Amino acid sequence: MTLRQPDPTPGGEPERGFVLAVLAQGLDPDEELAELTELARTAGVEPVGRLVQHRVRRDQRTYVGKGKLEELKNAYAASAAEVLVVDDELDPTQQRALENALDSRVVDRTQLILDIFAQHAVSAEGKLQVELAQLEYNLPRMRGLWKHLERLGGGVGTRGPGESQLETDRRLARRRVTILRNRLKQLSRQRAIRRKERKRAEAPTVALAGYTNVGKSTLLNALTGADVTVRDRLFETLDPTTRAFEQDGRRYLVTDTVGFIRRLPHQLVEGFAATLEETLVADLVLHVADASAAEGVLEEQLRAVNAVLEEIGALELPVELVLNKIDAVDLLRRRRLANRFPDALQVSAQTGEGLDKLRARIADRFEHRFELVELLVPYDEGGKLAELYALGPPIESRSDREDGVLIRARLPERDVRRFARFLVADASGRRASPAA
């Protein structure tokens, strides 16, 4: 039921695309369309021409004005393009008008992004999310998309309770949307169970959020020693991936999330709840940014990510800004970044620069969660000693004495209460009640 472009074949010729945009007065087309050009290439479309109209608002029927539409027809034909790529989300009327005028396929910004997501989805959940987002996008456009299937009937022998093919397709599509939503809810409940298991172990969770292609997956690999796929493509990561690292004997979980872009389609914000949920339930969000990006581009990307984080309610969480790819930045630019973002850590996931400081910063964020205590566990309570070790690596030192095993450890508050009867001293070394 979902409609999308064919996958670009390795080594094959990309489709020829013509770019169309309506921009406000004063905006630089090169800057404004750079992202769309990258999106098109990621989807397997090579831009061979473009046309920009500067006007206050888009034409409600044809997207561009009448005179510009005639210019578009000539330019599109001369370019020998195969598809028109529009840097906006078109409504069904605008898309149909452009298709009729050019007698060609028209793909808007949202379709382009959905197509890329469809190419990159790997897990069953990711594929379900893509299908749901595509169906919700296509439903209001089905009259144009399914026009060749319409069977309205009329005249003798055609009247009756039957329904048109278009109505049937819409009904089937809505039913499929319901099925997909239910399946995704089930998967969401399974994720919640897994998160509870992680919480039970009291391992703090850190979510990597940021603009697409800023190196979040590379940073995840560098921090945790993971082997998550890393390729220089937009939206390479669609499914949440969680890995762990240890710092000062304690375990931290890091989750990689989908990259954000300007004007992220609302179908994706709603449909990709899996990745966005992992951001929302994290204890700390690392907002990863590309330090090597031009100053204006960096500011724009930071605003885009903050807008999505605010939309899903994640800005209420602690957020640390991390400037990645610092190895590609000269000393002068580094100083400017330090002045502009004095609290941000400058790191390079590629070379490892600054990663030790980042791990230490993460550990400092959660220092209050752990209390340094001393426990004296009698030898006949060996089971409790085993429970202590099963918590992970909270043990800082161990001393075998005549009356039992003296343990110095950092424990979460809940576990301090759990082992309270073995407590000898608190973090300041004050004597507590003797062990029973």
C-alpha positions as CSV (number, residue, x, y, z in Angstrom):
1,M,0.0,0.0,0.0
2,T,2.9,2.3,0.6
3,L,4.4,4.2,-2.4
4,R,8.0,5.0,-2.6
5,Q,10.9,5.4,-5.0
6,P,12.9,2.3,-6.0
7,D,16.0,1.7,-4.0
8,P,19.1,3.1,-5.6
9,T,21.1,0.2,-7.0
10,P,24.8,0.1,-6.1
11,G,26.8,1.2,-9.0
12,G,23.7,2.1,-11.0
13,E,22.8,5.5,-12.4
14,P,21.0,7.8,-10.0
15,E,17.7,9.3,-11.1
16,R,17.9,12.8,-12.6
17,G,16.0,15.3,-10.4
18,F,15.0,18.9,-10.8
19,V,14.7,20.9,-7.6
20,L,11.9,23.4,-7.0
21,A,11.5,25.8,-4.0
22,V,9.6,28.9,-2.9
23,L,11.7,31.0,-0.6
24,A,11.1,34.2,1.3
25,Q,12.8,37.3,0.0
26,G,16.5,37.7,1.0
27,L,17.1,34.0,1.6
28,D,20.2,32.5,-0.1
29,P,19.1,29.5,-2.3
30,D,22.5,27.8,-2.0
31,E,22.2,27.7,1.8
32,E,18.5,26.9,1.9
33,L,18.7,24.1,-0.6
34,A,21.9,22.5,0.5
35,E,20.1,20.1,2.8
36,L,17.5,19.1,0.2
37,T,20.3,18.4,-2.2
38,E,21.9,16.1,0.3
39,L,18.6,14.4,1.0
40,A,18.0,13.8,-2.7
41,R,21.4,12.3,-3.2
42,T,20.9,10.0,-0.2
43,A,17.6,8.8,-1.8
44,G,19.4,8.1,-5.1
45,V,18.5,11.3,-7.0
46,E,21.1,13.5,-8.6
47,P,19.9,17.2,-8.9
48,V,20.5,18.3,-12.5
49,G,18.8,21.7,-12.3
50,R,16.7,24.0,-10.0
51,L,14.3,26.8,-10.0
52,V,13.6,29.2,-7.1
53,Q,10.8,31.7,-6.7
54,H,11.0,34.4,-4.0
55,R,7.6,35.2,-2.8
56,V,5.7,35.7,0.6
57,R,3.6,32.6,0.4
58,R,3.2,29.6,-1.9
59,D,0.4,29.5,-4.4
60,Q,-2.5,27.5,-3.0
61,R,-3.2,25.6,-6.2
62,T,0.1,25.3,-8.2
63,Y,2.7,26.0,-5.4
64,V,4.5,28.6,-7.7
65,G,2.9,31.5,-9.6
66,K,1.5,31.1,-13.1
67,G,4.4,32.8,-14.8
68,K,6.9,30.7,-12.8
69,L,5.0,27.5,-13.7
70,E,5.5,28.2,-17.4
71,E,9.2,28.8,-16.7
72,L,9.3,25.6,-14.8
73,K,7.8,23.6,-17.7
74,N,10.5,24.8,-20.1
75,A,13.4,24.4,-17.6
76,Y,12.2,20.9,-16.5
77,A,11.9,19.7,-20.1
78,A,15.4,21.1,-21.0
79,S,17.0,19.4,-18.1
80,A,15.7,15.9,-19.1
81,A,14.9,15.3,-15.5
82,E,12.9,12.3,-14.4
83,V,11.4,13.6,-11.2
84,L,10.6,17.0,-9.7
85,V,11.8,17.4,-6.0
86,V,10.1,20.1,-4.0
87,D,11.6,21.6,-0.9
88,D,8.2,21.7,0.9
89,E,5.4,19.4,2.0
90,L,2.8,19.8,-0.8
91,D,-0.9,19.4,-0.2
92,P,-2.6,17.0,-2.6
93,T,-3.9,19.8,-4.9
94,Q,-0.5,21.3,-5.4
95,Q,1.1,18.0,-6.0
96,R,-1.5,17.0,-8.6
97,A,-1.3,20.3,-10.3
98,L,2.5,20.1,-10.7
99,E,2.2,16.5,-11.9
100,N,-0.3,17.4,-14.6
101,A,1.7,20.5,-15.7
102,L,4.9,18.5,-16.1
103,D,3.4,15.1,-16.9
104,S,6.0,13.7,-14.5
105,R,6.4,12.4,-11.0
106,V,6.6,15.0,-8.2
107,V,8.2,14.2,-4.9
108,D,8.0,16.6,-2.0
109,R,10.3,17.0,1.0
110,T,8.3,14.6,3.2
111,Q,8.1,11.9,0.6
112,L,11.9,12.2,0.1
113,I,12.6,11.7,3.8
114,L,10.1,8.8,4.1
115,D,11.8,7.1,1.1
116,I,15.2,7.4,2.8
117,F,13.7,6.0,6.0
118,A,12.2,3.1,4.1
119,Q,15.7,2.4,2.6
120,H,17.4,2.4,6.0
121,A,14.9,0.7,8.2
122,V,16.4,-2.6,9.4
123,S,14.5,-3.8,12.5
124,A,10.9,-5.1,12.3
125,E,9.8,-2.1,14.4
126,G,11.6,0.4,12.2
127,K,9.9,-1.0,9.1
128,L,6.5,-0.8,10.8
129,Q,7.2,2.8,11.7
130,V,8.1,3.7,8.2
131,E,5.0,2.0,6.8
132,L,2.8,3.8,9.3
133,A,4.3,7.2,8.5
134,Q,3.9,6.5,4.7
135,L,0.3,5.4,5.1
136,E,-0.6,8.5,7.1
137,Y,1.1,10.7,4.5
138,N,-0.6,9.0,1.6
139,L,-4.1,8.7,2.9
140,P,-5.3,12.2,2.1
141,R,-3.5,11.9,-1.3
142,M,-5.1,8.7,-2.4
143,R,-7.6,10.2,-4.8
144,G,-4.6,11.3,-7.0
145,L,-2.5,8.2,-6.4
146,W,-5.3,5.7,-6.9
147,K,-7.2,7.5,-9.7
148,H,-6.4,4.8,-12.2
149,L,-8.1,2.2,-10.0
150,E,-11.3,4.2,-9.3
151,R,-14.5,2.3,-10.2
152,L,-17.3,4.7,-9.5
153,G,-19.8,3.1,-11.9
154,G,-23.0,4.7,-13.3
155,G,-26.0,3.9,-15.4
156,V,-28.0,0.7,-15.8
157,G,-26.6,-2.3,-14.0
158,T,-24.0,-0.4,-12.0
159,R,-26.2,1.0,-9.2
160,G,-26.2,-0.8,-5.9
161,P,-24.5,-1.1,-2.5
162,G,-21.0,-1.6,-3.9
163,E,-18.2,0.7,-3.2
164,S,-15.6,2.3,-5.4
165,Q,-12.1,0.9,-5.6
166,L,-10.8,4.2,-4.1
167,E,-13.1,3.8,-1.1
168,T,-12.0,0.2,-0.7
169,D,-8.4,1.2,-0.8
170,R,-9.0,3.9,1.8
171,R,-10.8,1.5,4.1
172,L,-8.0,-1.0,3.8
173,A,-5.4,1.7,4.4
174,R,-7.2,2.9,7.6
175,R,-7.4,-0.7,8.8
176,R,-3.7,-1.2,8.2
177,V,-3.0,2.0,10.1
178,T,-4.9,0.6,13.1
179,I,-3.1,-2.7,12.9
180,L,0.3,-1.0,12.7
181,R,-0.5,1.3,15.7
182,N,-1.5,-1.7,17.8
183,R,1.7,-3.6,16.9
184,L,3.8,-0.6,17.7
185,K,2.0,-0.3,21.1
186,Q,2.9,-3.9,21.8
187,L,6.5,-3.2,21.0
188,S,6.4,-0.1,23.1
189,R,5.3,-2.1,26.1
190,Q,8.1,-4.6,25.5
191,R,10.6,-1.6,25.4
192,A,9.1,-0.4,28.7
193,I,9.7,-3.9,30.3
194,R,13.4,-3.8,29.1
195,R,13.7,-0.3,30.5
196,K,12.5,-1.5,33.9
197,E,15.1,-4.2,33.8
198,R,17.7,-1.5,33.2
199,K,16.3,0.7,36.0
200,R,16.4,-2.3,38.3
201,A,20.2,-2.5,37.8
202,E,20.3,1.3,38.5
203,A,22.4,1.9,35.5
204,P,22.0,5.6,34.4
205,T,20.9,6.0,30.8
206,V,22.3,8.5,28.4
207,A,20.6,9.3,25.0
208,L,22.6,10.7,22.1
209,A,20.4,13.3,20.2
210,G,21.5,15.6,17.4
211,Y,21.2,16.6,13.8
212,T,21.5,13.8,11.3
213,N,25.1,12.9,10.2
214,V,26.9,14.7,13.1
215,G,28.6,11.5,14.2
216,K,26.3,10.1,17.0
217,S,26.8,6.5,16.0
218,T,30.6,7.0,15.8
219,L,30.5,8.6,19.2
220,L,28.5,5.6,20.6
221,N,31.1,3.2,19.2
222,A,34.0,5.3,20.6
223,L,32.4,5.6,24.1
224,T,31.3,2.0,24.5
225,G,33.5,-0.1,22.1
226,A,30.4,-1.0,20.1
227,D,30.3,-1.8,16.4
228,V,27.2,0.0,15.3
229,T,27.2,0.6,11.5
230,V,28.6,4.0,10.6
231,R,28.3,5.4,7.1
232,D,28.4,9.0,5.8
233,R,24.7,9.1,5.0
234,L,21.7,11.0,6.3
235,F,19.5,9.0,8.7
236,E,21.9,6.1,8.8
237,T,20.5,5.2,12.3
238,L,16.7,4.7,12.6
239,D,16.4,2.1,15.4
240,P,17.5,2.9,19.0
241,T,20.7,1.1,19.8
242,T,21.8,0.8,23.4
243,R,25.4,-0.1,24.6
244,A,27.2,0.3,27.9
245,F,30.5,1.6,29.2
246,E,32.1,1.7,32.6
247,Q,33.7,4.6,34.4
248,D,35.2,4.4,37.9
249,G,33.7,0.9,38.3
250,R,30.2,2.0,37.4
251,R,28.1,1.1,34.4
252,Y,26.4,3.6,32.1
253,L,24.0,2.9,29.2
254,V,24.2,5.0,26.0
255,T,21.4,5.0,23.4
256,D,21.9,6.2,19.9
257,T,18.8,7.8,18.3
258,V,17.6,8.9,14.9
259,G,19.0,12.2,13.6
260,F,16.9,15.3,13.4
261,I,16.7,17.8,10.5
262,R,15.0,21.1,9.9
263,R,11.3,20.8,9.4
264,L,11.2,17.1,10.4
265,P,7.8,15.9,9.1
266,H,5.3,15.5,11.9
267,Q,4.5,11.9,10.6
268,L,8.0,11.0,11.6
269,V,7.9,12.7,15.0
270,E,4.7,10.7,15.7
271,G,5.7,7.5,13.9
272,F,9.2,7.1,15.3
273,A,8.1,7.0,18.9
274,A,10.6,4.1,19.6
275,T,13.7,6.2,19.1
276,L,12.1,9.4,20.5
277,E,10.9,7.5,23.6
278,E,14.5,6.5,24.3
279,T,15.3,10.1,24.4
280,L,12.4,11.0,26.6
281,V,13.1,8.3,29.2
282,A,16.8,8.9,29.5
283,D,18.4,10.3,32.6
284,L,20.7,12.6,30.5
285,V,20.6,13.8,26.9
286,L,23.8,14.4,25.1
287,H,23.1,16.9,22.3
288,V,25.8,16.1,19.8
289,A,26.6,18.8,17.3
290,D,29.1,19.1,14.4
291,A,31.8,21.5,15.4
292,S,33.2,21.6,11.9
293,A,29.9,23.0,10.4
294,A,29.8,26.6,9.4
295,E,28.7,29.0,12.1
296,G,25.3,29.7,10.6
297,V,24.7,26.1,9.8
298,L,25.6,25.0,13.3
299,E,23.2,27.5,14.9
300,E,20.4,26.4,12.5
301,Q,21.0,22.7,13.4
302,L,21.0,23.4,17.1
303,R,17.7,25.2,16.8
304,A,16.2,22.4,14.8
305,V,17.2,19.7,17.4
306,N,16.0,21.8,20.3
307,A,12.7,22.3,18.5
308,V,12.1,18.5,18.3
309,L,13.4,17.9,21.8
310,E,10.9,20.5,23.0
311,E,8.1,19.0,21.0
312,I,8.5,15.6,22.6
313,G,9.1,17.1,26.1
314,A,12.8,16.1,26.3
315,L,14.1,19.6,27.1
316,E,12.8,19.0,30.7
317,L,15.7,16.5,31.1
318,P,19.3,17.4,31.8
319,V,21.0,18.2,28.5
320,E,24.8,18.4,27.8
321,L,26.0,19.9,24.5
322,V,28.9,17.9,23.0
323,L,30.8,19.4,20.0
324,N,31.9,16.5,17.9
325,K,34.4,16.4,15.0
326,I,36.7,18.8,16.8
327,D,39.7,17.2,15.0
328,A,38.5,19.0,11.8
329,V,38.5,22.4,13.5
330,D,41.5,24.8,13.7
331,L,42.7,26.4,16.9
332,L,41.0,29.8,16.2
333,R,37.7,28.1,15.6
334,R,38.1,26.1,18.7
335,R,38.5,29.2,20.8
336,R,35.5,30.8,19.2
337,L,33.4,27.7,20.0
338,A,34.7,27.7,23.6
339,N,33.6,31.3,24.0
340,R,30.2,30.7,22.3
341,F,29.5,27.4,24.2
342,P,31.6,27.6,27.4
343,D,30.0,24.6,29.0
344,A,30.2,22.3,26.0
345,L,32.8,19.6,25.7
346,Q,34.8,19.5,22.5
347,V,35.5,15.9,21.4
348,S,36.4,13.8,18.4
349,A,34.8,10.4,18.2
350,Q,37.2,9.7,15.3
351,T,40.4,10.3,17.1
352,G,39.3,9.9,20.7
353,E,40.1,13.4,21.8
354,G,38.1,14.6,24.7
355,L,36.3,11.2,25.3
356,D,37.9,10.7,28.8
357,K,36.5,14.1,29.8
358,L,33.1,13.2,28.4
359,R,33.0,9.9,30.4
360,A,34.0,11.8,33.5
361,R,31.3,14.5,32.9
362,I,28.7,11.8,32.5
363,A,29.9,10.1,35.8
364,D,29.8,13.5,37.6
365,R,26.2,14.0,36.5
366,F,25.2,10.8,38.4
367,E,27.5,11.0,41.4
368,H,24.6,11.9,43.7
369,R,23.0,8.6,42.9
370,F,25.6,6.5,44.7
371,E,26.6,6.5,48.4
372,L,30.0,5.4,49.5
373,V,29.6,2.9,52.4
374,E,31.4,0.2,54.3
375,L,29.7,-3.1,54.9
376,L,30.8,-6.0,57.1
377,V,29.3,-9.2,55.8
378,P,29.7,-12.3,58.1
379,Y,31.0,-15.4,56.4
380,D,27.8,-17.3,57.0
381,E,26.0,-14.6,54.9
382,G,27.8,-15.6,51.7
383,G,24.6,-15.3,49.7
384,K,24.4,-11.6,50.5
385,L,28.0,-11.1,49.4
386,A,27.1,-12.8,46.1
387,E,24.1,-10.4,45.7
388,L,26.5,-7.4,46.2
389,Y,28.7,-8.6,43.4
390,A,25.7,-9.3,41.2
391,L,24.8,-5.6,41.3
392,G,27.5,-4.9,38.8
393,P,30.9,-3.4,39.7
394,P,30.2,-1.2,42.8
395,I,32.9,-2.8,44.9
396,E,35.9,-0.5,45.5
397,S,37.8,-2.6,48.0
398,R,37.5,-5.9,49.9
399,S,39.2,-7.0,53.1
400,D,38.8,-10.5,54.7
401,R,38.7,-10.2,58.5
402,E,38.1,-12.7,61.3
403,D,34.5,-11.5,61.8
404,G,33.6,-11.3,58.1
405,V,34.3,-9.6,54.8
406,L,34.7,-5.8,54.9
407,I,33.4,-4.3,51.7
408,R,33.8,-0.6,50.6
409,A,31.4,0.1,47.8
410,R,29.3,2.8,46.2
411,L,25.7,1.8,46.2
412,P,22.4,3.3,45.0
413,E,20.2,4.6,47.8
414,R,17.8,1.7,47.3
415,D,20.5,-0.9,47.8
416,V,22.0,1.0,50.8
417,R,18.6,0.3,52.5
418,R,18.6,-3.3,51.3
419,F,22.0,-4.0,53.0
420,A,21.5,-1.7,55.9
421,R,22.0,-4.4,58.6
422,F,25.6,-4.8,57.4
423,L,26.3,-1.1,57.4
424,V,29.5,-0.1,59.3
425,A,30.2,3.4,58.0
426,D,28.6,6.0,55.7
427,A,30.4,8.0,53.1
428,S,32.0,10.4,55.7
429,G,33.4,7.5,57.7
430,R,31.1,8.0,60.7
431,R,30.4,4.8,62.6
432,A,27.0,3.3,62.2
433,S,25.2,0.7,64.2
434,P,27.2,-2.6,64.3
435,A,26.3,-5.3,61.9
436,A,23.9,-7.8,63.3
